[in-house]
C-alpha cells in the first residue's frame, strides 16, 4: 500500500520493479480479484479510450448544447495535410484529446481519467506515445496502471475535482498521470516518472474552472488539447534527466492549497472567468434560456 509518491517510488525501487507492478499488486489486494481479472478490466477501459479518441476524428460530432463540435475532425484534417508547426505526433495527440472531449459532450462513452472533463488527456497521450514508441497493447495497459497510481495519490492527498480545486485539479491531474505513464512506458525510472508528474502539475498550477453555461464543453475541450501537450513535454523533460526542484508530494500539496484559495466563482460555478464574459453569458442564455 502507498499513500504518497515517495512511498510508491521506494516500493518500486526496493522491489526492483516498475510502478505499474506495485499498482497492480495493490489493486489485487484492494479488489479481491486475480491479477488477470484486474488487467482485463484495464484492457476494457483502454478499448473505450481508443474508441472515444477516434470517433470524432472520423465524423463530426456535436455536443448536446451545440456549443462545441467538429473541431476534432477539423484538426485531424489539418494534420493530414502535413504542414503542421508542432509535428505529427503532437498534433495527432491534440486531435485525439479533442475527440474524447467531443464524444463526452455528446453523451457518448468515455473513460473518466480521472474526470469526464479531463477525459481526453490520458487516452490521447498514451495511445499516441505508444504508437511513436512502437509499444504493444499490453505495454499501454501497463502504462495505464502507472497513471492510475499517480492519480490515486493526487486524489488521496489533494483533489481531482474542478469544483474543489479548479481546472488545475482535473486537467493537471490527468496530465501528471499521463506524463508519468509515458516516462515509464519509454523506459524511465520511478524517479523520472515522479519528476514528469511534478512538472506537468506545476505547468498548469492555478488554472481556474470556468465552464460556459456550467457545461463540460468550453473551454474544457481545448484545455484537453493543451493538457495532452503538457503531458508530452513534461515526459520529454523528465526523460532527458531534468528534475523537478520541488518533490512530487510537495507539488500535489501546493496544488491543493492553490485550489482551496481559488474563489467560488472560479471553481466550476460558471460565475467567473470566461463564463462571466458578455459572450459567455450570451451563450449561457442561448443554451439554458433567460
ChimeraX attribute file (.defattr): number of C-alpha atoms within 10 A of each C-alpha:
attribute: neighborCount
match mode: 1-to-1
recipient: residues
	/A:1	13
	/A:2	16
	/A:3	14
	/A:4	20
	/A:5	24
	/A:6	16
	/A:7	13
	/A:8	23
	/A:9	22
	/A:10	16
	/A:11	19
	/A:12	20
	/A:13	15
	/A:14	8
	/A:15	12
	/A:16	9
	/A:17	14
	/A:18	22
	/A:19	30
	/A:20	24
	/A:21	16
	/A:22	20
	/A:23	24
	/A:24	21
	/A:25	14
	/A:26	15
	/A:27	19
	/A:28	16
	/A:29	13
	/A:30	10
	/A:31	10
	/A:32	11
	/A:33	12
	/A:34	14
	/A:35	13
	/A:36	10
	/A:37	13
	/A:38	17
	/A:39	19
	/A:40	13
	/A:41	11
	/A:42	17
	/A:43	18
	/A:44	12
	/A:45	17
	/A:46	21
	/A:47	15
	/A:48	16
	/A:49	25
	/A:50	19
	/A:51	17
	/A:52	28
	/A:53	29
	/A:54	21
	/A:55	19
	/A:56	27
	/A:57	23
	/A:58	13
	/A:59	13
	/A:60	16
	/A:61	23
	/A:62	18
	/A:63	19
	/A:64	15
	/A:65	17
	/A:66	13
	/A:67	18
	/A:68	20
	/A:69	24
	/A:70	17
	/A:71	20
	/A:72	33
	/A:73	22
	/A:74	16
	/A:75	18
	/A:76	22
	/A:77	14
	/A:78	15
	/A:79	21
	/A:80	12
	/A:81	8
	/A:82	10
	/A:83	10
	/A:84	12
	/A:85	9
	/A:86	10
	/A:87	11
	/A:88	15
	/A:89	16
	/A:90	21
	/A:91	22
	/A:92	23
	/A:93	30
	/A:94	30
	/A:95	30
	/A:96	34
	/A:97	33
	/A:98	36
	/A:99	36
	/A:100	37
	/A:101	36
	/A:102	33
	/A:103	26
	/A:104	26
	/A:105	28
	/A:106	18
	/A:107	12
	/A:108	14
	/A:109	14
	/A:110	26
	/A:111	21
	/A:112	17
	/A:113	26
	/A:114	25
	/A:115	18
	/A:116	17
	/A:117	29
	/A:118	33
	/A:119	30
	/A:120	41
	/A:121	38
	/A:122	33
	/A:123	32
	/A:124	33
	/A:125	31
	/A:126	30
	/A:127	22
	/A:128	23
	/A:129	23
	/A:130	19
	/A:131	13
	/A:132	10
	/A:133	12
	/A:134	11
	/A:135	15
	/A:136	11
	/A:137	15
	/A:138	12
	/A:139	15
	/A:140	23
	/A:141	23
	/A:142	24
	/A:143	26
	/A:144	28
	/A:145	23
	/A:146	29
	/A:147	31
	/A:148	23
	/A:149	26
	/A:150	29
	/A:151	22
	/A:152	21
	/A:153	19
	/A:154	28
	/A:155	16
	/A:156	12
	/A:157	14
	/A:158	22
	/A:159	25
	/A:160	27
	/A:161	22
	/A:162	24
	/A:163	21
	/A:164	21
	/A:165	29
	/A:166	32
	/A:167	29
	/A:168	29
	/A:169	34
	/A:170	27
	/A:171	38
	/A:172	34
	/A:173	37
	/A:174	37
	/A:175	40
	/A:176	37
	/A:177	35
	/A:178	37
	/A:179	40
	/A:180	37
	/A:181	36
	/A:182	33
	/A:183	30
	/A:184	25
	/A:185	25
	/A:186	19
	/A:187	12
	/A:188	19
	/A:189	21
	/A:190	26
	/A:191	25
	/A:192	25
	/A:193	32
	/A:194	30
	/A:195	29
	/A:196	36
	/A:197	36
	/A:198	30
	/A:199	31
	/A:200	33
	/A:201	29
	/A:202	21
	/A:203	18
	/A:204	21
	/A:205	22
	/A:206	22
	/A:207	21
	/A:208	24
	/A:209	34
	/A:210	29
	/A:211	27
	/A:212	29
	/A:213	25
	/A:214	16
	/A:215	20
	/A:216	21
	/A:217	25
	/A:218	21
	/A:219	18
	/A:220	27
	/A:221	29
	/A:222	18
	/A:223	22
	/A:224	32
	/A:225	29
	/A:226	19
	/A:227	32
	/A:228	36
	/A:229	24
	/A:230	27
	/A:231	33
	/A:232	26
	/A:233	16
	/A:234	29
	/A:235	32
	/A:236	17
	/A:237	18
	/A:238	25
	/A:239	21
	/A:240	10
	/A:241	14
	/A:242	15
	/A:243	17
	/A:244	19
	/A:245	10
	/A:246	14
	/A:247	17
	/A:248	26
	/A:249	20
	/A:250	13
	/A:251	21
	/A:252	28
	/A:253	15
	/A:254	18
	/A:255	26
	/A:256	24
	/A:257	14
	/A:258	17
	/A:259	27
	/A:260	17
	/A:261	13
	/A:262	17
	/A:263	12
	/A:264	17
	/A:265	18
	/A:266	25
	/A:267	25
	/A:268	26
	/A:269	18
	/A:270	22
	/A:271	21
	/A:272	20
	/A:273	17
	/A:274	19
	/A:275	27
	/A:276	18
	/A:277	13
	/A:278	10
	/A:279	12
	/A:280	21
	/A:281	18
	/A:282	17
	/A:283	17
	/A:284	22
	/A:285	12
	/A:286	14
	/A:287	16
	/A:288	11
	/A:289	8
	/A:290	8
